[in-house]
Amino acid sequence: MFTKSWQRPIILVTASLALVTGTACAAQASQQSHTPTGSSASAPADQPEHCIGFGAGGKGGRGGEPGQPGEPGQPGGVGCLKFEDLPDKSKADLTVVDKVRIALIVLAADEPDEMTKKIADKYKISDKQIDTWKKYYVEGDWFALMADSRP
């Protein structure tokens, strides 16, 4: 694999340095709070109040405060995966996050075809476009989903 005997130690040293550097950066990042003061990581500003703290029924923290856990044994909700939680925007203003939210709502719906038609009517787009976004999301093809966002 290596043509020169001195290449292997250099490759091993480089890989070791990369591992140590990555570990040190990850440790430092885990000790720092990335949540700006006055906001909550579990409750983005554009989320409705009922979306905050979904999961096991707990409440999300506010302004750097920790959240409260839910009741043991109580199932959590599906979060903000309802048609009513979709933003009131035009198709041109939909972001990648909005498209992912649309895909998740369709995937979580009891009647996916009916939900697709309802969303298509709201944003004046085709059912095929929503199916494409859903396919990109399921396959993890984020670049295609972002490229689809360009005008």
C-alpha positions as a printed NumPy array, in Angstrom:
array([[  0.   ,   0.   ,   0.   ],
       [  2.802,   2.42 ,   0.885],
       [  5.681,   2.645,  -1.568],
       [  8.133,   4.086,   0.938],
       [  8.766,   2.734,   4.427],
       [  8.714,   6.225,   5.964],
       [  5.146,   7.   ,   4.704],
       [  3.319,   4.804,   7.21 ],
       [  4.605,   6.542,  10.381],
       [  3.818,   9.959,   8.922],
       [  0.273,   8.871,   8.058],
       [ -0.197,   7.412,  11.555],
       [  1.121,  10.574,  13.25 ],
       [ -1.143,  12.767,  11.1  ],
       [ -4.19 ,  10.618,  11.878],
       [ -3.35 ,  10.673,  15.603],
       [ -3.02 ,  14.46 ,  15.607],
       [ -6.34 ,  14.794,  13.81 ],
       [ -8.008,  12.512,  16.365],
       [ -6.557,  14.386,  19.336],
       [ -7.459,  17.775,  17.87 ],
       [-11.002,  16.647,  17.074],
       [-11.475,  15.227,  20.55 ],
       [-10.169,  18.395,  22.206],
       [-12.438,  20.593,  20.081],
       [-15.456,  18.401,  20.83 ],
       [-14.726,  18.491,  24.57 ],
       [-14.395,  22.264,  24.513],
       [-17.576,  22.656,  22.493],
       [-19.538,  20.463,  24.887],
       [-18.536,  22.685,  27.798],
       [-19.697,  25.877,  26.101],
       [-23.32 ,  26.934,  25.748],
       [-24.279,  27.738,  22.189],
       [-27.701,  29.043,  23.166],
       [-27.811,  32.842,  23.067],
       [-29.118,  34.581,  26.176],
       [-32.876,  35.048,  26.045],
       [-33.567,  32.104,  23.774],
       [-34.01 ,  28.396,  24.15 ],
       [-32.527,  25.604,  22.095],
       [-35.726,  23.597,  22.456],
       [-38.015,  26.45 ,  21.478],
       [-37.057,  28.425,  18.38 ],
       [-38.669,  31.83 ,  18.171],
       [-40.798,  30.928,  15.154],
       [-42.35 ,  27.864,  16.836],
       [-45.854,  28.033,  18.293],
       [-46.097,  27.837,  22.101],
       [-47.645,  24.352,  22.04 ],
       [-44.57 ,  23.022,  20.22 ],
       [-42.281,  23.87 ,  23.115],
       [-41.177,  20.948,  25.2  ],
       [-42.71 ,  18.177,  23.11 ],
       [-41.455,  14.688,  23.745],
       [-42.325,  13.223,  27.127],
       [-44.729,  15.979,  28.072],
       [-42.109,  18.252,  29.673],
       [-41.578,  21.968,  29.222],
       [-38.618,  23.464,  27.418],
       [-36.268,  25.815,  29.23 ],
       [-36.3  ,  29.572,  28.699],
       [-33.367,  31.973,  28.555],
       [-30.634,  29.5  ,  29.368],
       [-32.691,  27.756,  32.062],
       [-32.962,  23.968,  31.923],
       [-36.25 ,  22.447,  30.834],
       [-38.52 ,  20.314,  33.001],
       [-38.907,  16.6  ,  32.333],
       [-42.285,  15.122,  31.572],
       [-44.254,  12.664,  33.651],
       [-42.77 ,   9.164,  33.738],
       [-44.809,   6.7  ,  31.742],
       [-46.662,   9.413,  29.841],
       [-46.204,   9.307,  26.08 ],
       [-44.867,  12.368,  24.361],
       [-46.575,  14.134,  21.516],
       [-45.53 ,  14.252,  17.896],
       [-44.313,  17.812,  18.342],
       [-45.099,  20.329,  15.665],
       [-46.088,  17.908,  12.973],
       [-49.511,  19.367,  12.3  ],
       [-50.817,  21.182,   9.254],
       [-51.731,  24.172,  11.422],
       [-48.064,  24.619,  12.37 ],
       [-46.928,  25.27 ,   8.795],
       [-45.805,  28.842,   8.123],
       [-47.963,  31.214,   6.121],
       [-45.524,  31.905,   3.3  ],
       [-45.515,  31.82 ,  -0.45 ],
       [-43.798,  28.943,  -2.237],
       [-40.901,  31.244,  -3.152],
       [-40.288,  32.066,   0.532],
       [-40.139,  28.457,   1.748],
       [-36.764,  27.594,   3.254],
       [-35.099,  24.188,   3.463],
       [-36.324,  23.949,   7.065],
       [-39.899,  24.576,   5.906],
       [-39.556,  21.883,   3.248],
       [-38.247,  19.398,   5.8  ],
       [-41.141,  20.29 ,   8.101],
       [-43.559,  19.672,   5.213],
       [-41.927,  16.3  ,   4.504],
       [-42.153,  15.318,   8.19 ],
       [-45.798,  16.358,   8.416],
       [-46.637,  14.228,   5.378],
       [-44.639,  11.28 ,   6.741],
       [-46.353,  11.535,  10.147],
       [-49.866,  11.966,   8.75 ],
       [-52.496,   9.264,   9.138],
       [-53.586,   9.951,   5.546],
       [-50.395,  10.986,   3.671],
       [-52.1  ,  11.466,   0.282],
       [-54.799,  13.662,   1.797],
       [-52.203,  15.703,   3.72 ],
       [-50.088,  16.107,   0.568],
       [-53.086,  17.506,  -1.316],
       [-53.917,  19.865,   1.555],
       [-50.346,  21.209,   1.696],
       [-50.155,  21.462,  -2.102],
       [-53.315,  23.588,  -2.076],
       [-51.963,  25.828,   0.689],
       [-48.69 ,  26.6  ,  -1.107],
       [-50.009,  26.279,  -4.674],
       [-47.496,  23.593,  -5.604],
       [-47.881,  20.166,  -7.144],
       [-48.229,  16.926,  -5.204],
       [-45.184,  15.713,  -7.108],
       [-43.069,  18.554,  -5.697],
       [-43.969,  17.571,  -2.129],
       [-43.233,  13.913,  -2.929],
       [-39.832,  15.016,  -4.266],
       [-39.038,  16.917,  -1.051],
       [-40.16 ,  13.885,   0.964],
       [-37.929,  11.605,  -1.134],
       [-34.938,  13.925,  -0.666],
       [-35.532,  13.98 ,   3.092],
       [-35.939,  10.195,   3.435],
       [-32.805,   9.563,   1.352],
       [-30.876,  12.238,   3.255],
       [-30.109,  14.082,   0.02 ],
       [-29.73 ,  17.52 ,   1.626],
       [-27.851,  18.986,  -1.325],
       [-30.744,  18.187,  -3.659],
       [-33.195,  19.685,  -1.174],
       [-31.102,  22.86 ,  -0.909],
       [-30.572,  23.061,  -4.678],
       [-34.309,  22.808,  -5.079],
       [-34.568,  26.009,  -3.006],
       [-32.884,  28.188,  -5.598],
       [-35.173,  30.359,  -7.735]])
